[in-house]
Structure formats: structure tokens, C-alpha cells
Amino acid sequence: MDALQNQAMAQADEQRRKQQAARAITALARIEDGSFGICEECDEPIAFKRLKLDPTLSTCIICASGG
């Protein structure tokens, strides 16, 4: 049972790493095209503190919270 749980945890970790890598690639593309730091939903600037926390974020806090 422990082996199955460890395998499931390893698979989940691998999936998270792949998602983070994809987000980083997308952020680099936004830097190249000049849209980095602009919310993809409302076209307003994303707060610097938010980007400092996670530079791969693509939405402002208002749009991220569904507002």
C-alpha cells in the first residue's frame, strides 16, 4: 500500500513540475511579446508584489478571484 501511495505522490509531483515549467515558458513568451505584467482577462497591470511572488501569474488578483 505504501508503494502505491508513494507512486501516486511521485506522479502528482511530476505533474506539478510539468505545469510549472509550462507556466514559465508562457511567462517568457509574454516577456518577448511585451504582454508580461498585463492581466490576460482585463488588460490591466498585474501588481508588482503579485508578480514578485510568482512571475508566472497571468491575471491580476481581481480576475484571479473571479471578480
N, C-alpha and C positions, 0 to 999 in steps of 0.2 A: 504494500500500500504506500509506503514512504517513497518508493522508487517512482510510482505513478504520480504522486504529488510533486516530487522534485522535477519530473519531466514536464509536467504541466506548468510549473513555475518557470522553468527554463524557457519554454515556448512563449510564455507571456512576456518574459524579459526580452526575448529576441524580437517579438512583435513591437514592443515599445521602442527598442533601439531602431528598428526599421522606420517606424513612424517619425521618430525624432530626426533621423537622417533625411527623410523626405521633406520635413518641415524646414530643415536647414538649407536644403537645395532650393526650395521655393523662396526662402528669405534672400538667398544670394541672387536669385533671378530678379527679385523685386529691387534689390540694390542696383543691379545692372540696368533695369528699365526705368529707374527713378521713382518707383512707387513705394519703396520701403518707408515705413513710418506713417503711411496713409491707410486708414481703415478701408478694407475691401467692401464693407457694407454701406457706409455713409460718406466716404471720401473725406472725412475729417482727419486731422492729425491724431496719431496714437500718442498718448502721454509718454514722455521720455522715461519716467520711472517704470512704466509698464514694459517698455522695450528693454530697459536695463535689466529688469527681472527675467525676461525671456525674449530675446531678439527675434525669435521665430514667430511671434504672435502677429496675426494679420488683421485683427479687429480691435477697435477701441473697447474700453471697459463697458460702455453703454450698449454697444451692439453685442458684445460677448455675453452680456447678462440678459439678452433678449429684448432690450428696450429700444 
